[in-house]
Amino acid sequence: MKIDIDLKAGFLQTLKREVLATLTTEEHAIIEVSTGEMGVKPDAVKLGWLKMRTKESWTKQRYTRALDRTMKKLKAELAAQSSKSE
């Protein structure tokens, strides 16, 4: 399961600060490690960075599942925002 995140496409930029503030510390770390310059690093580097950031051990499976959950949460928030503005 591969999830592509392109900040230039504006997905995260369209979210309001309040939505991003609802994310947990773990979810913030997941977004940070999967986007920007860190997004092109090998998985071992990402997992090490997550361990350093969250003080917990990470596996590739845990990272992938957490990223999927976080992206679904953000997409739902984005859909809710767009339905409120209509």
C-alpha positions in Angstrom: 0.0 0.0 0.0 1.6 3.2 -1.2 0.3 6.6 -0.3 1.5 9.6 -2.3 1.6 12.9 -0.6 2.5 16.0 -2.7 2.5 19.2 -0.8 2.8 21.1 -4.0 -0.6 19.8 -5.0 -1.9 21.6 -1.9 -3.6 18.9 0.1 -2.2 19.9 3.4 -2.1 23.6 2.5 -5.9 23.6 2.1 -6.5 22.4 5.6 -7.1 25.1 8.2 -4.8 25.4 11.2 -7.6 24.2 13.5 -7.7 20.9 11.7 -4.0 20.4 11.9 -4.2 21.3 15.6 -6.5 18.3 16.2 -3.8 15.9 15.2 -2.0 14.0 18.0 1.7 14.2 18.5 2.1 10.9 16.7 0.0 12.0 13.8 2.1 15.2 13.5 5.3 13.1 13.4 3.8 10.8 10.8 2.9 13.8 8.5 6.3 15.3 9.0 8.2 12.1 8.2 6.1 11.4 5.1 6.3 14.8 3.5 8.9 17.2 2.3 12.5 16.2 2.1 12.0 13.4 4.6 9.5 11.8 2.3 12.2 10.7 -0.2 14.5 9.2 2.5 14.7 5.4 2.9 12.2 3.8 5.3 15.0 2.9 7.8 15.8 6.6 8.2 12.1 7.5 8.6 11.6 4.8 11.2 14.7 6.0 13.1 13.4 9.6 13.0 10.0 8.5 14.2 11.6 6.6 17.1 13.7 9.7 18.0 10.6 11.9 17.8 8.0 9.8 19.6 10.3 7.8 21.9 8.6 4.6 20.7 9.8 1.8 18.4 8.4 1.8 14.9 8.0 -0.9 12.2 7.3 -0.3 8.6 3.9 -1.9 9.1 3.0 0.4 12.0 4.2 3.4 10.1 2.2 2.5 7.0 -1.0 1.9 9.0 -0.6 5.1 11.0 0.0 7.1 7.8 -3.1 5.6 6.2 -5.2 6.3 9.3 -3.9 9.9 9.5 -4.5 10.6 5.8 -8.1 9.2 6.0 -8.7 11.5 9.0 -7.4 14.5 7.2 -9.4 13.7 4.1 -12.5 13.4 6.2 -11.8 16.8 7.8 -11.2 18.3 4.4 -14.5 16.9 3.1 -16.3 18.2 6.1 -14.8 21.7 5.6 -15.8 21.8 2.0 -19.4 20.7 2.8 -19.7 23.4 5.4 -18.5 26.1 3.0 -21.1 25.1 0.4 
